[in-house]
């Protein structure tokens, strides 16, 4: 897909078009299909990219590699350290890493496959205690006992994984949840954000706002906001088991109203907490709301039916892969 953009060529000052396509890229001797965007100078035919375009391509590439090899994502790597109450120096010694290695992994550097699997295994408290025992010589007795107590008293699971699986079903990262870590808090505040901004909302329209927010964020940044999966049903794209998801969000009120001789559920809430979102995520939510809030429910349904993400997967209520985000037309 090609389109002209309102920027000037750095080579000639002339017209520039943006190209969006899929290419094969190699990483660690493996090849992956990734979406790429780049600019082409119309006068010279030379190709150039921005930092944002490069980051998008690498985010998708690295996400596929992490999923294929069981390597945790940066936020999961950080969560492990924080869960056990360790600083970078302590966890690096326990893991047998270089002094700055763990910090770099948290910032996005890709671990080797062996280091990635070691970090993943450390999610188990029992395994972490085993690693601590093996590295006992790295610490004096006082620090060792402090670390032992810190790991021993850590929560077995930071969140209720059983409840998450019952409500959200498949929570493993994949192209079907935008390689996002399922974040129950962000799901709840996303829902409340749109409900509050709309001053009351019906689920049909809310479903579309959630869909567009997650897919547009993936289109721009290579990862969804919520980690939710979506499927194509008669009335457009919706979060999987959306009714159960919305039923389990605290602070949402429901009211049965009659419109056009039909009963519908109107959702409302008093407030939402936007501090749970990163700046880029909040900008995505704001952009989606700005585009959709003036539309009525039928207009939003009709708009979503124009998307390939719905057209290609509507037969059989199929899951929609986030790769379809690159064809989204809303913004």
C-alpha positions, 0 to 999 in steps of 0.5 A: 500500500502506498500513499503520499504524505505531507513531508518533504524528501530529505534528498531533494525537498520534493514529494514523498510517499509512504509504503506499507508492506510485508517483508521477510527479515532475518534475526538470529538465523531465522526468518520472520514475516513482518510489517514494514513502513518506509518513505520513498523519495519520488525524485530519486527513488531512495528509501528512508525510514524514521525511528518510529517506523524502525521501532515498529518493525523491530517490535513485531520481529522481536515479539515473534521471536520471543513467543517462538522461543519462550523468552519473556517480554521486557515488562515480564522480566522487570516484574520478576525482579520486582516481585522478589524485591531485588535490585539489578546487582542482586538478581544479576549475581543470582542469575550469573549474568554480567553486572548490567545485563539484567537491566538491559534485558528490562530495557528491551535487549533480547536475551540469548535463548538460554538466558531467556529460558533461565529468566522464564524459569525464575518465575517459579519461586522454588526455582529462584530459591534454587538459583539463590542457593547455587549463588550463595558464595556471591553474598555474605551471610547477612545479605544472603539471609535478607535475599532468602527472606525476600524471595520466600515471602514473595507472592506465589502469583502476583495476580489471580491466574485462575480467575484470569484464565476463567474470564479471559481464557487463552492469555498466552501472548500471540498475534491474536492478542497483539503480543500484549500481556493481558493486563486486567487493570488496563482492561478495566480502565480502558472500558471505564475510560470510554464509558465515562467519556461517553457519559454512558455507553451501550456494549455494541459501541464500546466493543468497537472502541476497544477494538479500534484502540487495541488494533490502532495501538498495535499498528503504531507501536507493535503491541496492543494495550489490553492484551485482549483477543477479538473476534468478528461477529455479526455486529462487527469486531468484539473482545472475546467473551466481552460480556463476561469481561465487562461483568467482572469490572468493578465500578460499572453500573448497568441499566436496562433501557428500551429503545426501538422496542428492544431492551438494551443494557446501558453501561455507566461509571463515575470515574476512571484512572488514566494513570495506568496507561503509558503516554502513548497508550493514552494518546491512542485512546484519545484519538479513537474517542475523538473519531468515534464519539460523534457516531451513533451505534449503527454508524460505528457498526457500519464503519467496522464492517468496512474493515478487512479485519471484519470482512476476512473473519466474519464467517464462523466468528473467527479470531482476528489476528492483529496483523489486520491492524495495518489495514485499519482505516479509522485514523 
